[in-house]
Amino acid sequence: MDTTLQDPLVGQVLDGRYRVEARIAVGGMATVYRAVDTRLDRVLALKVMHPTLATDATFVERFIREAKSVARLDHPNVVQVFDQGAEGAYVYLAMEYIAGCTLRDVLRERGALRPRAALDILEPVLAALGAAHRAGFVHRDMKPENVLIGDDGRVKVADFGLVRAVDTVTSTTGSVLGTVSYLAPEQIEHGAADPRVDVYACGVVLYEMLTGGKPHDGDSPAQVLYKHLHEDVPPPSAAVPGMAYELDELVASATARNPEIRPHDAVALLSQARQARGALSADQLDAVPPQALAAEHDNAEDRTSVIPRALTMPRPLPVNEDEAEAGGHGDAGFPADGVNRTSRLAAPPPAPPRRRRPELRRGPLTIVVAVLLVLGLGTGVWYINSGQFTKVPPLLSKTEAQARDRLADSGLDAGTVRHAYSDTVERGKVISTDPGVGTRIRKNDSVSFTISDGPDTVKLPDVQGYKLDRARTLLKDEGLEPGMVTRAFSDEVPKGFVISTKPKTGTTVRSGSAVALVVSKGSPIDVPDVTGNNLADARAELTEAGLKVKVAEEQVNSEYDRGQVARQTPDRGSRAAEGDTVTLTVSKGPEMIEVPDVVGDSVDDAKRTLKDAGFQVDEDRGLLGLFGDTVKDQSVDGGDTAPKGSTVTITIR
């Protein structure tokens, strides 16, 4: 049954302009519809915020921010926003309509993709994000669901609803926005979001395209978040044996847990992706991973599939020798150079056909000699330029034994093995190489590498019972940082000395960790009550208790006589440390106000009048006034003054 029939917006005209035709998708924040702009007579996508969220200013602000941000990105690989508005409870964006599917649909039906197809999708995504990064924005929610693939093969990035300016504060009230499988470690730990979080997410998406699965899984989101923080993304070759190490390095570079190691933005990662593509052979680009499920969807005319025609069309065969050398077109309908056909860069013109030269008859011996000369010369040139060289293979995150084996397989020797502490690389794994991975060196040369000894740890020294300054010095001597200082009362530890630390003494912690200190305020003193005392008496009593006295400049009216203590801070019964200050406020005496005349009024009216004037009211009915309702007398005559808050007695007869 078509669920759009149950949607109240389907068939309606929103804001007098947009006729809603069908519901396309429903998300946690909004619903997307296919609609027609009745003014311009064009099909578009209408993204309408859920009415329950439209009352939340934060969500509305984020929704409108998407419109403004994307409107500034004039890029062929970004879904364009045409309009933004509201009608009643409906807040909407009018956007470009892309007939096709999402990358999630492709992965669901196809499983893992060939490297060529994965790069053909990744590169326009990075081009779109690169434009956003250079414009000062971060997407913050990159995932396959937000990559749209049109029926014509165009790739577009959508849903900039979480976009945020690079230089704004990104932490939220205890929550981290985004999807857990694609969150960078710094997003999880600190809420930080700069262009490198998009780079990390694109690395995870590339891994998923190459292998058909996510790099980290778990029974709960918390387990996935933990793995992002503490485990590296595995190389795709671990799931797809034989995959080119250039792709391993591309994924490793994009998903480094330390953001300082990642490419600084999507433009830099796009450059690395194109370099990786250039280093791969046609066989490596077109290798079918074992996780691929494409066989059942090879029929390009099967339009029941959500895979667009451009992704199901077979690659055209080369029509001549020149085209065969160029490599034809890749998967996903993209040119082999990885540039989206929507790019503003013009495609290179086809090479002119070569003219055939007239053939000359030569003897067999002459031909053999010529061939041998060409082969010998070619072999020599090849050896001088390439044959004696190789590249340093990827060794990062490998064990020492694995690193030595991989070097031997590449015809290289293992050089000096060094050790260093690392907070991000597991103990026993390679941190770095010299020369670096991918460097061109001569065969039989040696490559040195550094092995991680894990984090540099120290045992927390015992600083309990030391004065604060001395405790701080001891912590620094051990390579630790004195952290936040809190103070607490203690009957055993003198004032100014350390009571305890967090973590506890003897705990093994990483070098450079902050250590919180709890310092004694000494034995507590119960603050005596001196309100109502003369100022001199109050000062003497507090000083005798071991407290300091401060007299507030301002005096106040109170129930106490002039010159007496009206109030004190802290109040009586509070606990204070020796030497703490108690502030006293001196009374100006009670505030005198005029008493209203209520004789002859009814009891209710008299009580209301006196209370409104600031007095307490008492009744005197006697025996004769038990059933009376008229005030015959009052204890303070009308027109006289009395202290505010004092009691006026009315006599009722």
N, C-alpha and C positions, 0 to 999 in steps of 0.2 A: 504494500500500500504506500502511496506517495505521502510521506510525512509533511510535505510542504502544504498539503491541503489543510492541515491543522494549524498552520502558522497564521496569526491574525494579520500580518503585514502583507502576505502574498495577495496580489490583486489590488492593493491599495496604491495611491499616488502620494508619495511622501514629499512634503514641503511644496506641494503644488507643481512638482516638476518630474520626480523620479517614480516611474511606474514599476513596482516590484513584481517580478515574474516568477521567480523560483528561489528556494533556499539552496545555497551551495554547501555551506559548512557552518558548524556551530563550535565556538571555542569558549574558554572560561570567561572571556571578557566581552565578546561580541559575536554576532551572527552575520555571515556574509551572504548576500543575495545577488542573483543576476537581475539587473534592472535595465530599463530603457530611459534615457534622458529625452523627455518629450519635446524639449526645446530644440536640441541639436539632432534628435533622431539617431542616437547611437547607443549601442549596448555597452554597459559598464558594470562594474561590481560595486555594490553598496554594502559598506561595513557599518552595522548598526550596533551600538553599545546596548547591552542588556539593560532594560529599564530599571532593574533593581540596583544597578551600579550608577545610574545617571544621577542619583541623589548624592553620590560621594564625590566631593570636589577633587580629591586626589586622583580618582580614576578618570574623571572628565578632563583634568589637566593633562594626564598622560595621553589620553586619547587625542586631544587637540594638538599636543606636542608632536605626535606622529605626523599629523597633516602638515604642520609647519616645517618639520624637519625634512620630510620627503619632498615637499614642494621645492625646497632649495637644491635638491639633488637632481639635476637634469642629466640623467645618464640612461643609456638604452637598456641596461641590465637591472634597473630599479623600477618596480611597479609604480607608475605615476599616480599622484593624487590630484584630482581635478577640482574638488570642492569639499567644503566642510560646513555643516549646519546643524540645526536642531528644530524639531517640531514636537511640542508637547514633551512627553517622556522619552522621545527618541532622539539620540545624538548620533550623527552619522558622518561617514567619509564616503565621497564618491571617487572611485578609483578605476584605473585601467582594468579591463576584463581580459584575462588570459585564458583562452580555450585550450585546455590540456590537462595536466595533472601535476602533482607535487613529486619531488624526489623521493619522499616516503612511499608513494604509490609505486614508483619504479623499483625501489629496493624490495618492497613487499612482493612484487610479482617476479622480479628478476634475480633476487638474491644479490650476490656479488657481481660487480661490473668488470669488464675488461679495463686495464689501466688506461687505454686511450679514451674510452667513454668517461671514466672517472675524471680524467684531466680535462676533457672537453666540457664537463659540467663545472668542475672546480674553478677553472680560469675565469669565466664570466662572473661567477660569484665573487671571486677576489677582486675583479675589476670594479664591481658595484660597491663592495665594502671599501675598497681603496678610495673611491670617490667620496664616500661618506667620511672616512678617516681624514682625508685631506681637507674636507669641509669642516672638520672639528667635531664629528659625531661618532658615537660608538653604538652598534646595533644591540649588543648584549643578549640576544636570544637567537643566535644562529643555530639552525637544526634543519634536517631534511624537510620538515613540514613547511618551512619558510622559503624553500627553493621551488619556484614554479617552472615547469617545462612546457612550453607551448606546443601545439600540434605542428607548428612550423619549425620546431627545433630551438626556438629562442629560450634562453635561460634568464629568469628574473628573480631578484631577491624581494621578498615581501615582508610585511608585518614589522614595521619599524616602531611598534607600540611601546617598546622598552628603550627606544633610542634616548641617549643622554649626551649632553655636551661634554667634551673631553675634560674641560677644566672645572666641572661642577662636582659638588660632593655627591658620592654615589651610594653611601651606606644608607640602608633603610632601617626602620624601627625593628631591629631584631630579625628581619627576614632577608633572604637573598633571592632576587628575582632571577628568572631564567628557568631552564630545564636541566635537571640534575645530571643527566648523561653528558651534557656539553658544557658544564660550568668549569671555568678555570680555577685552580687552587686558590688564587688570591681573591676571587669572588666569594668563595666559600668561607675563607678564613677571615677576610677583612672587609668584604663588601666592595673592594676596589674594582673599578671598571675603566680601563683605558683600551686603546685599539688592540692590545695584545690579548685581551679576553676573546675578541672575535677571531684572532689568529688561532688561539687554542681550540675554539669550537670548530673552526674549519679543518683543523688537523684531525679532530675526532670524526667529522663527517667524511673526510677522505679515507680514514681507516675503515669506516663502515661501508663505503662504496667499494673498497678494494677487497674486503673480507666477507661482507654480508652480515656482520654483527658488530655490536658495540664493544669497545675495548674493556670496559668495566661493567660488571653486572653484580647483582646482589638481591637478597630477599626483601630488602627495604631501601628506600631512598638514602637512609643514613649510611648503609653499607657502601653504596655507590659513592657518596660524598667522601667517605673515609678513604676509599681507594684513590680517588682523584688527588687527595692530599698526600697520600703516603706511597703510592705505587705509580711507576712510569707507565705510559701507554706502551703496550708491547709492539714490537715491529710487525707489520702486516705479514712478513715472510714466515712468522711463527705459525700463522693460520693458513697461509698459501705458500707451500714450499716452492722454491725456485723463483719467487718474485724478486725483481731487480732491487739491489741494495740502494739504488738512488731513491726509490720510493720509500724504503725504510727510513732513509735519512731525511726525506721531506716530512714524513709523519713525525719523526723524532724531533726535528727542529721546531715544527709548529706546536707540538704538545709538550715541550719542556716544562717541567713543574716550576722551575725558576723563570719568572717572566723576563729577567734580564738576558736570558740565553735565546729567547724566541725572536723571530723577526719583529721589528718595531711596529709594523702595521701591515695591512693586507697588500699594499703595493710591493713591499719587500718580499712577502711570501709569494706573490705572483711571479716575481722575478726568479725565485728559487724553483717554482713549479715549472716555468718554461725552460730553465736550465736542465732540470731533471728530465723533461720530455726530450730535449735535444740529445741527451746522453743515452736514450733508450733506442734499441733497434725496433724495426717493424714487428718482429716476432715477439719481443718483450711487450710492446704496446698492445698487441692483439691476443696475448695469451689469455685463454679462458680459465678463470679460477674454478676449482672444484665445487665451490659453493654457488656457482651460477645456476639459475633456474630458467635460462632463456629459451631452452629448446621448445617448451610448450607454447611459446608466444612468438615463434618466428614468422607466423603468417601475417604479412603486412596488411592484408585486407580484412583481418579480423577486427572490426571496430567495436566489438564488445569489450575489448581489453582497455584498461585505463592508460596503457602505455601509448603515447602519441605515435602517429604514423612515422614521424621523423626518427624515433628511436627504434622502430621495428623494421625499417627499410634496410635491406642488405646493402653492403658497400658495393658501389659500381666497380666493375672490372676495368682495368686500364685498357684504353683503346689504342695506345701506341707505346713505344719504348720509353719516350720522355715521361709519359704519365706514370708508367710503372716505376720509374726511378723516383718520381716525386712522392709516390706512396698513396696516390688517390685520396679519397675522403675517409675520415675516421668514423667510428660509431657515433651515435647520437646526432647525426646530421651536421657535424661541425667540420670545417676544413682541417686538414692535418696539422696546420700550424697552431691550432688551438685558439684562434681568434674568432669570437662570435660573429656571425654574419651581421649582427646589428651594430657591430663596431663602426666607429667613424673612420677607422683606418681602411683605406682602400685595399682590396685584395690585390696581390701582385699579378701583373699581366701574364698570361700563359706564354711559355717559351715558344719562339717561332720554330716551325718544323725544319728539321735539318735536311739539306739537299744531299742526295746521294751522289757520290763521286763515281766516275766511270771506273769499272774494275779493270785492273791490269793483270795479265796472265803472268804468273811467276812459277818457277820450277819448285818442286816439293822441297828440295834441299834448302833453297833460299828461304822458303816460308818457315821451315823448321828452325833455321838459324835465327831468323828475325824474331820468332816467338820466344826462343830461349834468351835472346838478348833483352827483349822486353820484360820477360819474367825475372831475369837476373837483376836488371836495372830497377824494376819495380820493387823487388824484394829488398834491395839495398836501400832504396829511398824509404820504403816502409820501415825498415829496421832503424834507420837513422832518425826518422821522425816519430815513429810510434812503437816499433817492435821492441826497443830496449827500455821502454817506459811502461809504467803501470800506475794505477791510482791506489792511494792508501784506502783499504777497505773499511767499512763501518765497524768500529770496535767498541763504541760507547755502550755502556751497560753490559758488556760481556765479561765473563770471568777471565782470569789470566790464562787458563788453559784454552778457553775458546778463542781468545785473542791470538795466542801463539798459533793455533791451528789455522785460523783464518789468514794470518800473515803468510804462513807456509803455503797455503793454497794459492796465494797471490804471488808467490815467488819472492817473498820478502823475509828478512830476518827480524827477529825480536831484539830490540836494542835494550837500553837501560830501562829497568822497571823501577819506578819510584812509587812512594806511598804518600798519601795526603788525607787529611780529614775532610769530610764532606757531609753537609746537612741534608743533601738531596739525593745522593747516590748511595745505594746499598753497599754495605761492607763487602769487599772482595770483588767489586765490579769496576770496570774501567771508567775513569772520570774524563780523561783527555789523552790525546796522542800528539806526538811531535815527529814528523809533520802532521798537520791536521787531516781529518778524514776527507777524502776526495782529492787531496793534493797529488799532483803528477810527479812521480819520482822514478829513478832508474830501478830496474829489477835487480834483485839481490842486495839492494840497500837495506838499511835497518830502520825500524820504526820504534821509537821509545814510547812508553805509555805510563800513565799514572793510575795506580789502583787505590780505590777508596778504603780508608780505615774506618769508615762510618763517622758519625758525629764525634767531635772532640768533647769528651765528657769529663766532669770532675765530681768529686764527692763534696757535698755541701758541708763546710766546716761548722764546728760548734761555736756560735758567737753569743750564746745565752749567758747573761750575767756580765757582758761587756757594755761599757758606755757606748752610746750610739756612734760617735765619731770613730772609735776604735773598731767597732763591728763593721762599719763601712769599709775601713781600710783592709781588714782581714778578708772580706769578700772580694775586693778588687785584686788583692794579691793572689787569689785563687782563680782569677779570670772571670769572676761573676760581677753582676751589676747590682748595687743596692737599689731596691725598688721602693714601692710605696710604704710610707711609715704611718702606722696607726698607733694610737695610744690607749692604754687600758689601765684600770686600777689594779694594784697588787699589794697584798699585805706582806709578801715575802721578798719581792724585788724592789730595790730602792728606785726612787724617781730618776728617770733619765737613762736607765739601764735596760738592755734587751730582755724581754720576757720569752719570746719565741720567734720562729721564722716560718715562712711558708714558701717552698716546701720545708719539711722537717729536717733537722740535723741528720747528716749521714745519707741523705737521699742522693742518688747519682743523677746529675742534670747536665745538660749541654753547656759547654763553655759559652760565656756571654749571656746566660739566662739571668733574668731579673729575679731577685729574692726579696719578698715582702718582709718587713720587720714590724714586730709589735713591741712597743717601748712602754715602760712602766710610768704611770702618773703618780706612783706612790700610794699610800693608804688613803682611802676616801675619807672626806670630812663631811659630816652632816651639817648643812648650812642652817644656822639658827634663825628663828623668826624675830626680826627687829622692827616690824611694822608697828606704828603707834608709839615707838620710843623717841625720845629726844635724839637729835642727830649725834650729839657727843656720846651719849650712852650706846647708841647703835654702833658707832665707829669702834668704840673700845671693845665691845663684845665680839665683833667680827675679827678684829685684830688679834685678840686673845685666842681665837679659834684657829689662827694661822692663815687667815684670808686677808687680801688687800681690799681697800674700800675706794670706790669712786662715786662722787656725788654728781648726779645729772644737773646740767645747767637749768633745764626747764623745771618749774614747779607746777603742781596741779592742785585743783580743788579736790578735796576728799572729805570723808567723814571725820578725819583726824584734825586736831587743832593745828594752827599755823606753827611751823617749825618742827613738827613731828614727821616721822618717816611715813609717807603715804604708800609706797610699794618698793619692792626689792627684786633684783634680777641677779642670779636665779632665785626662785621662790624658796620658802622654808621647806625643809625636808629633802631638798635636792642634795646630790652628792657632788662634791667638788674636791679638786686636788689642792694640796698645800700650795699657797702662793697664788691661787686663782683669785680673780677680782669679782667682787659683788658690787653692783651699781645700785645706789640708793636715790630715790626720788622724794623730794621734800614736799610736804603739804602746804598749800596756801590757806588752809582752813576750808570749811564747807562753803559751797556756793549758796548764797542767800537769794531767794526768789520770793516774789509776792504771792501771798495766799489768796486765791479767789474766794469771793463771798458766795456761799451756797445755802445760807439760811433761807428757808421757805421753798427750796427746791425739793423735788421728790428724791427718795433715797438713791435710786439708780442714776438720775441725772447728776446728783451731787458727787457720787463716787466717780463717775466718768470724768467730771470736770476736774476734780482734784488729782486724779491719776494722770490726766493729760498734762497737768501743770508740773508733774514730777514729784508728787507726794504719795506716801502710803496712806491708806484710809482704815480707820477703826470705827466700829459702831458702838454706841451706848444707847440701848433701848430702855433699860430699866423695866419696871413692871408695867408702867403706863404706855410704853412704846412697843409692846409686843406685836400689836396689830396696827401700829401707825405706819405712815408712809411719807411723812414730811419732816424735814430737818428743822429743828427748833433752835439749835445752837451748834457752835464749832469751837474746838479747843484753842485755835489761833484765829483771831478775828480777821475777816476779810480786809485786805489792804495792808495788813502787817506782813513782814518778811519772816521766813523760816528757812533752815538749811534744806537744800534740795535733797530729796530722798527721805526726809524725816516724816513722822506719822502725824496726821491731823485726825482728831477724834470728832465725829459728828454725833449730836444727841438727837434722838428720834422720838417723837411723841405722836 
